[in-house]
Every structure is written in structure tokens, then in C-alpha cells.
Amino acid sequence: MNYSEQFLVKKLVDLAKIPSPSGFTDTIITYLDSELRGMGFIPHRTRKGALVVEIGGQERPIVLAAHVDTLGAMVKSLKPNGRLEMTNIGGFTMNSIENENCIVHTKS
């Protein structure tokens, strides 16, 4: 199984573009499920929504685990000047997200 650097970078960029804040990971899990099936693997979902796939092989088994949710924030209020007041979900510092684009998910 050899993939080019260009292929891997494209897949990582595609993954990074999928909104997946904590608690809302179904879209990215569905994407990964489809991609893995397209590569000939047979992934399955756990009762808690995780995706598991066995790669196979002859050597000692190893496990590769990764999370698919992105660190997010919750809108606490909308300030009079139109800016958002946020509270963290995860562990980023506010100066690390200054001037970043964001997607606001709402109930409607």
C-alpha cells in the first residue's frame, strides 16, 4: 500500500475542511467510512459512534487511534458591537485563533 505525498496531503486537506466540532462528528465519520470502503477496507462503527477498521497483516498487531473532532468554542453571547463572546470547548488559547475563520453552528 503505497500512496504519494500529493495524495496524502489532499486527503488531509479534505479532512480538515469538514466541520467536526465535539459532539457533531457524524459527517466526518461518514466521510472516513466511505473513503476506507473505497480503499477496500471494511470499517464498522461502535455503539458510541467511533469508526474501527482492521488493516490486517502478518506481524505483531498494533493499534493506531485518532480523534476526529476539532477543538471548538461555544457562543456565550452576541456583543453589541457584533462580535461573539465565546467559551472554550477543548484546550486552545484565544491568541491562537485570532483572525481565524470560523463556522457558527446554530439550532436552526
RABELGI-V364264 format. One record per pair of residues at least 6 apart in sequence whose C-alpha atoms are under 8 Angstrom apart, sorted by the first residue. I is the first residue (numbers start at 0). J is the second residue. If there is no record, write none. Layout:
BEGIN
i->[I & I]
j->[J & J]
END
This chain:
BEGIN
i->[14 & 17 & 17 & 18 & 18 & 18 & 18 & 18 & 19 & 19 & 19 & 19 & 19 & 19 & 20 & 20 & 20 & 20 & 21 & 21 & 21 & 21 & 21 & 22 & 23 & 24 & 24 & 25 & 27 & 28 & 28 & 28 & 32 & 32 & 32 & 35 & 35 & 36 & 40 & 40 & 40 & 41 & 41 & 42 & 42 & 42 & 42 & 43 & 43 & 43 & 44 & 44 & 45 & 70 & 70 & 70 & 70 & 71 & 71 & 71 & 72 & 72 & 72 & 72 & 72 & 73 & 73 & 73 & 73 & 74 & 74 & 74 & 74 & 75 & 75 & 75 & 75 & 76 & 76 & 76 & 77 & 77 & 78]
j->[27 & 26 & 27 & 24 & 26 & 27 & 69 & 102 & 25 & 26 & 27 & 67 & 68 & 69 & 68 & 69 & 70 & 71 & 68 & 69 & 70 & 71 & 88 & 68 & 68 & 67 & 68 & 48 & 67 & 49 & 50 & 67 & 42 & 43 & 50 & 41 & 42 & 42 & 52 & 53 & 54 & 52 & 53 & 50 & 51 & 52 & 53 & 50 & 51 & 52 & 50 & 51 & 51 & 88 & 89 & 90 & 91 & 87 & 88 & 89 & 85 & 86 & 87 & 88 & 89 & 85 & 86 & 87 & 88 & 83 & 84 & 85 & 86 & 83 & 84 & 85 & 86 & 83 & 84 & 85 & 83 & 84 & 84]
END
